[in-house]
Amino acid sequence: MGRIHGSAAALLVACALASGCSGSGNSGSSVGTAPPASTPNDAGCTGSCVGPGSLLTSADVGRVIAQAVNEAQARSAPATIAVVDRVGNVLGVYRMTGARTQVTITSNRGLNGGLEGIEITPSELAAISKAVTGAYLSSEGNAFSTRTASQIVQQNFNPGESDAPSGPLFGVQFSQLACSDLVQLPGPVLSLAGATGALTVGPKPSPLGLSADPGGFPLYKGGTVVGGIGVAADPQYTLDPFIANRDSDLDEAIAWAGTFGFGAPLDRRGDRITADGKTFRFTDVEFSELARSPESAPSFGSLAAATGRLIDVPLFYGAAGGLLQGTAFTTAASGYVADATDYPGLDAFVLVGPDGQPRFRPRAGTESSGGLTAAEVREVARQAIAVANRARAQIRRPTDSQMRVTVSIVDTQGEILAVARTRDAPVFGTDVSLQKARAAALFSSAAFYANLAATPRAVDLGPNGTPSGSTRALVSYLDNARGFFGLPMIFGDGQWAFTPRAIGNIARPFFPDGIVGTANGPISLPFPEWSPFNVGLQLDLVNNRIGTILGAYIGLRDGTLTPAQVLAAFPVGNCTELGNKRAANGIQIFPGAVPIYRGDRLVGAIGVSGDGIDQDDMVSFLGLANATSALNTGIGHAPATRRSDQLAPRGARLRYVQCPQGPFLNSTAQNVCEGI
């Protein structure tokens, strides 16, 4: 990561030793004085503060960028700066004169393969991805940054600790992909030439998935998330492999300056929230440690032409439109609105398209017979939302808040049958809940092995963005799994029901999870080859489509591809080459989904995302169980004898689901998932 030295670094060390230098928020007076945590109107936000005026104006966007530029100038570190709204619309991308146009994707472990070592990744894609990550991971109940993301996607939680399980959101970096069938690409920008960058409904994609590279933060107004900022100034797109110290990161410092006046309320920051008894990280720099006061920043309009300019990012932002105004969450323009039809009395929200009509109303499965009916899909979603509305949140403030999640249901082909959410659920969970559901259905399917056997090999890009010659057969992972389990037909006979928790057990670089020095799980790469940029089957499923996207931007920038050629090649609507929708937006390998059966026949899956992973497990598990009782139509959980927790490879039993203790508000109920 980019480092600075001298007095600034000394100040950071002094602050770390003193356990001080804290502070955050929406206002402040000068460098050396930590601004107040919040203004009076954001102190009580628990999910309902958002309104029609909760958005970034174009003037706000200009102020955020100008403050970041001010800090970059003070550090002599020209940067590329991106600002997005809460649903990922890119509102401005500004490149300072002299800023690098490319970064290297690296974990700094000397690895190659997957995304590791691609040296000419466009820096604007890195900046946008960081901004989207800050916005998507945050809500009125929690504020997470890309530094937080770095902490929760690595092989150990916390990173740098031996024999600790992997991060709770291990694998989340491969979500929000531009090739998926869930995210919305901005239509007016598809022309790739002279586009105005007019906004369309979200959720929008993140060009590199969710980012673990410090330098991305959420932006708040009135206690509610209105967007995010991301910065690319140093030469690497990376992560923080050791969190016991405080870093002096250029990207993070510049982005932090941009948040001044739009900072997260102190009590909602990740460093006030715990998981497994460990506190999340949010930032390693505070306003008092910046090189220049953000209040001294000139207005955006007064920046000299020599300072930099807005740049085009095809499919994301057109500079000709200037700085844009964002959308307000839960208005039709954002793509998220209150439900008016399918989930009465549940305070539910749904996705809508540009026409304002719901995109994923409950519908029947596409199987020829015996699949889920629309009424069954609706009831499963309703029951899951009802469980979430009663449940205690894990990663929200204040404590004893209601959990907030998105629920997705698919059939055996991966077709989307319903997507619904509770109030103020973080946006990242929209895509991730669907990835979890699709993973459960795919790994439980009798067709999985045949699907992978017919899929093209994963082809890695080299440092210059062209194919490296390194390839992998996707079905080889399942061949490994058959030897691992000692079951020659597993993943080809449909005999075992898998959840993302169980899939995650075999998708880690150590098995059992986190035990350093043990061999990898069969669908992971071994640790000497593994990094969060090169994980194994999860990435390889989407590797070629990500490579196509990266190659398109590199080719367009370098003049080797025309806009028409990029459009013709750009993969839209399916991130895999499986030939069906079973993993069209990729898969997830951390908990929060269960397959759905009719008797002993697989008919679909439900996925949940947005809160603690045990809470997500519980909502999917109990939601389906409660729907089974309410409907009495034969749908329900997999037979207990076929669940993946009956398998114990290498003497270590897989898990199926894990529900939290004392999970409900205003209730003393315990062990709520036992016996189901």
Buried (B, 14 or more C-beta within 10 A) or exposed (E): BBEBEEEBBEBBEEBEEEEEBBBBBBEBEEBEEBBBBBBEEBEEBBBEBBEEEBBBBBEBBBBBBBBBBBBBBBBEBBBBBBBBBBBBBBBBBBBBEEBBBBBBBBBEBEBBBBBBBBBBBBBBBBBBBBBBBBBBBBBBBBBBBBBBBBBBBBBBBBBEBEEBBBBBBBBBBBBBBBBBBBBBBBEEBBBBEEBBBEBBBBBBBBBBBBBBBBBBBBBBBBBBBBBBBBBBBBBBBBBBBEBEEBBBBBBBBBBBBBBBBBBBBBBBBBBBBEBEEBEBBBBBBBBBBBBBBBBEBEEBEEBEEEBBEBBBBBBBBBBEBBBBBBBBBBBBBBBBBEBEEBBEEBBBBBBBBEEEEBBBBBBBBBBEEEBBBBEBBBBBBBBBBBBBBBBBBBBBBEEEBBBBBBBBBBBBBBBBBBBBBBBBBBBBBBBBBBBBBBBBBBBBBBBBBEBBBEBEBBBBBBBEBBEBEBBBBBBBBBBBBBEBBEBEEBBBEBBBBBBBBBBBBBBBBBBBBBBEEBBBBBBBBEBEBBBBBBBBBBBBBBBBBBBBBBBBBBBBBEEEBEBEBBBEEBBBEBBBBBEBBBBBBBBBBBBBBBBBBBEEBBBBBBBBBBBBBBBBBBBBBBBBBBBBEEBEBEBBBBEEEBBBBEBEBEEBBBBBBBBBEEBBBEEEEEEBBEEB
